[in-house]
């Protein structure tokens, strides 16, 4: 039971933020190369859903 909780914590503390950061980085790369598209907007929205506080912070500087 404790191992299951540690696994859940690891996913929430490590994997989810990494996935959000990766999606956001891919989105910015696509937009830099080809301009805004449906795929880049979808990736940004997905990252915003995973880490909404990070999205608010980042938009302030762009």
Secondary structure by P-SEA (a helix, b strand, c coil): caaaaaaaaaaaacaaaaaaaaaaaaaaaaaacccccaaaaaaaaaaaaacaaaaaaaaaac
